[in-house]
């Protein structure tokens, strides 16, 4: 799917017999490269807009965002609404842990978390584990 802002995919993910929608998006080095981050933020804003347009149906956004949460104002803002949920953060909270790192550039690096599965409020109850 071309969305005019780079690589983007729209697909369907089945959960509990329902067929919620899923969006995947990605862009390289968005955490450290300002130009890539600006493109990432624009693409993420577009995907979130699509998500809002599909209505009250279960939906997921998943992807290797190549940026930590704190580097994405768009993602931080969206998660602060209580309409979208970071599934790794929910799982980690339930286990009294921090969300696990997903990117290790060097063996000695503690890693960062740049891969996400975001669910809307309608999708969260369909998730049985993470």
N, C-alpha and C positions, 0 to 999 in steps of 0.2 A: 504494500500500500504506500503510495507516495502522498506525503502530507505537506510537501513544499519546504520542509525544514530538515530534510535528511532522512536517515533510515527510521522507519516506523512500521509496526505491524499491528493489525487488528485481527483478533481471532476469537474463537469461542472456547470456553473451558466448561466442561460439564461438572456439576457439583450437586449431589443429592437428587439426581434425576432432573434437575433444572439445567438450563443452559445459559449461565451468566456470560457476559461478555468479558473479554480480556484484552488489554492493550500492552504491548511491549515496545520500549523505546530505549535508545542508547546513543551515546556519542563519546568518543575517546577523550581522555584526559581533562574532563570538565572540572575536576577539583582544583587543578593547578593552572590551567590555561584559560585566561579570561575570555578570549574569543570563543573557545569551545563552550565555556560555561554560559555565555550569553545565548548561544544557539541552543544549548541544553535547556535553559530556562524557558526560552520561547517555545520549544517543542513540548516540554512538560506542561506548560500553560495551555497549549492547544489540546493535548491529550486530556487534561483535566476538564477543559471546556466540553469536549466530546462526551466525557463521562457524565457530566451534568445534564447533557442533552438527552441521554438515553432513558432517563427517568429512574423510578424507584425499582430497579431490577438489580440483582446481585452482579457486581462487576469487580474485576481485579486489574491492577496495573502492575506489571512485573518487568523487571529488567536490570541489566547491568548498567546502572546510571553513570558509572565512572566518576562519581562525586560523593563525598560523604554527606550525610543529611544536613549537617551544620553549614555546608557550603551552598545549599540550594534554598534560597529565600522562598521560591515558589512551593517547593515540597514542604518546608517548615510551616508555611502559612496554611497550606491545604490540610496538613495533619492537625493543626491547632483548632480546626472547626468541629471536631468530633463527628464529622461525616465520613472521613477517610481514616483508615487505621493501618499502621505498620505491623504486619503479622509477626515479624521477627521480634519486635519490641514487646508485643503482647505476650508472645511465648516466653521471652526472657523474663518479663515481669512475673509471670506465673511461676517461674522456677527460681525467682529471686536472684537473677543473673543479669549481666549486660548482654545485649545482642552480640552474637559472635562476629568476628571479622570475616570478611569474604575475599579480601585481596591481600596477597603477600608478595610484594615486589622483590624482596630479598629474604633469604632464609632467616636472617637475624632481625627482620622487621616484625614488630608486633602485629602488623596488619591494620587494615581499615575496613569499614563496611561500606561497600559501594553497590551491592546488589540488594534489591528490594522486591518485596511483594506487598503491594498496597491494596487493601480491600475497602469497598464502601460499606456503610453500615448494614446494608441488606445482605452482603456477601459474608460478613464475619460469622454469622451463625451457621453457615454451611461448612466452615472449616473445622475438621475434626482433629487436626494435629499439624504441627509445623516443624 
